[in-house]
């Protein structure tokens, strides 16, 4: 029903456009928008480019910015009271976000999402307007492979760029050291010619780990490789030092932008854990332009999964006790490896591997996250006044933990959105700090990191070490004012993506709570606040030269946050229409079963079907 009304509104607008020969949708909306009566002075010609305004704001000194950024956030108890009717749905929302009793009962009436008026508001940015098409989500939910985290044309262009850059570097190394190339050219994997290579010992360590776990595999293990001299030869070849360098180059350039949880400037392949490095190499091979690399990589996926989850961190008896004895770096690398291998199996693995990753491995990953404690993922004890390498490493270690735990939640939310799997994490436990800006995490020295952190330090997010759940709670409680929108726009693409995924997670809980009256008001309020914040942000890679050496610094999959926002609006409309349009309990259950279809399914057919139905009705796309 909601899709029907949205389709009718757009089709009517298109008919009017044809009749008057008008090609500019925003100009037509300026004449017809109901809000023009309230803001008569606003027009398309006079509204300034918000990104230009933002750039000017960013160019100002941090001293002049600190006043605006230091404004105190209004406490929950000071929010204006507009309704006093007892509503159990708001009590449920309070519990989910850890709010005091009755805090969200004062929330204003929910926004009307049955039309697309506010999508056409003149001040909206072009990328949010483009999100209406759900073009990328239609592709992502219908395709497979690690390369699908980027749209196909962009991926092929970047893949070619990365491959050519690596070949050029290889040639340069060979010419500068003709007697013995550090990079090597032989892909046979024989270690005799590369014993002097600093990665030779790491290559042997990975092979020995795989051989050990493959030789002692149990019936319930996921390993499919039968260990033999031939398997050893293939393993030596795939994880040879030349391939380690080549696959790492593809990993950093082509997949790391989608998952910036490892600190690249301080990453050392020769000292990384064999399980983490093993998964990174397989991901890199899956993105290689050589077809043979992808085929070889698939042979080791299940083995890499078993290698990662055989660590003592993931043993049931070790979760509560032995984990505390491990150093934090080892714990973080366990989490990073587990996230990456689950992502790998989700996009490249067999149907059995996908189900195993979603139902079992993900649960182990969440359990380890809880055993470490999201609250420990905080910079609260770190001062940015120092500039030593020791300070920098402490910052990196904590920031990696913050980002890794956040990405584990993002995977949890993605499983809910794409597979209708009940969330294993709740928003109220996201007590890790919001992630620091990319400029701080990508810094290649302690001095550069410290300099960039000083700009971030004037915001409330660093001053108060604000957690993810606090941000989500604030945007879902009530419509925020323009000053707070401006401040929150500095939070960055990563954190904005996390916010919209958290709203998706909340929507699943609210929808399945069996309490339907007004339950989506927090979701609708959060989505409207999120839209306003997103339109004010400046992308981190704006102005970044499109060169091979900068590929790892680009914003990847997270830039699709606006399409997840649009998908949340569609889902909210569907939920509200099926809830309000049912005449009795039997009809209601039937309608809900159609909307939800299946729980915890391996394919993404249901969400893809919803997207394609929306595109057909509203955009005329077949």
RALINPE-V921563 format. One record per pair of residues at least 24 apart in sequence whose ideal C-beta (glycine too) atoms are under 6 Angstrom apart, sorted by the first residue. I is the first residue (numbers start at 1). GAP is how many residues later the second one is. Records with the same first field share a line. If there is no record, write none. Layout:
# RALINPE-V921563
I=GAP + GAP
This chain:
# RALINPE-V921563
1=576 + 580
2=571 + 572 + 575
3=611 + 614
5=109
6=612
7=610 + 611
9=106
10=608
26=96
29=91
44=78
47=75 + 76
54=484
62=393 + 396
66=392
69=389 + 390 + 418
76=27
79=27 + 399
81=25
82=24 + 26
87=431
88=427
89=426 + 428 + 429 + 430
92=421 + 423
93=429
96=332 + 413
97=331 + 376
98=330
104=373
107=371 + 414
110=411 + 414
111=413 + 417
113=456 + 459 + 460
124=411
125=410
127=435
128=407 + 434
131=431 + 432 + 435
134=429 + 432 + 477
136=424 + 427
137=426 + 474
138=473
141=463 + 466 + 467
142=466
145=202
146=140 + 141 + 201 + 202
149=109 + 408
158=393
159=130
161=387
162=91 + 92
163=126
165=383
166=83
183=62
184=58
189=47 + 48 + 51
194=47
197=44
198=72
199=42 + 45 + 71
200=41
202=68
203=36 + 37 + 38
205=69
206=33 + 68 + 72
207=28 + 29 + 32
209=65 + 98
210=25 + 93
213=93 + 94 + 97
221=85
222=80 + 83 + 84
223=79 + 80 + 83
224=78
225=78
238=58
247=34 + 37 + 38
248=36
250=34 + 37 + 38
251=29 + 32 + 33
252=300
253=298 + 299
254=33
255=28 + 32
256=296
257=297 + 299
258=298 + 299
261=75 + 142 + 143 + 146
263=133 + 137
265=179
266=130
273=60
275=32 + 33 + 62
276=57 + 60 + 61
278=26
279=25 + 58 + 61 + 62
283=61
286=62
301=48
304=37
305=36
308=29 + 30 + 33
313=55
314=50
319=48 + 52
323=48
331=41
332=68 + 69
335=69
336=68
338=27
339=68 + 69
351=251
354=248
355=247
358=57
365=43
366=58 + 59
369=36 + 39
374=31 + 55 + 57 + 58
375=56
377=24 + 25 + 28 + 55
378=55 + 87
379=54
380=85
384=66 + 69 + 73
387=59 + 60 + 63
389=57
392=54 + 57
399=37 + 42
402=30 + 31 + 33
403=32
405=27
406=92
410=91
413=88 + 91 + 92
416=89 + 92
417=87
418=186 + 189
419=182
420=179
421=179
423=82
427=42 + 45 + 75 + 78 + 79
428=41
430=38 + 39
431=36
432=36
433=32
434=27 + 32 + 34 + 61
435=59 + 60
437=55
438=102
442=111
459=31
468=30
472=27 + 30
475=51 + 54
476=46 + 49 + 50
480=49
485=47 + 48 + 51
488=45
489=44 + 47 + 48
493=62 + 65
494=64
496=38 + 65
497=61 + 64
499=31
500=30 + 61 + 64 + 65
503=65
504=64
511=64
516=63
520=52
523=49
527=41
570=44
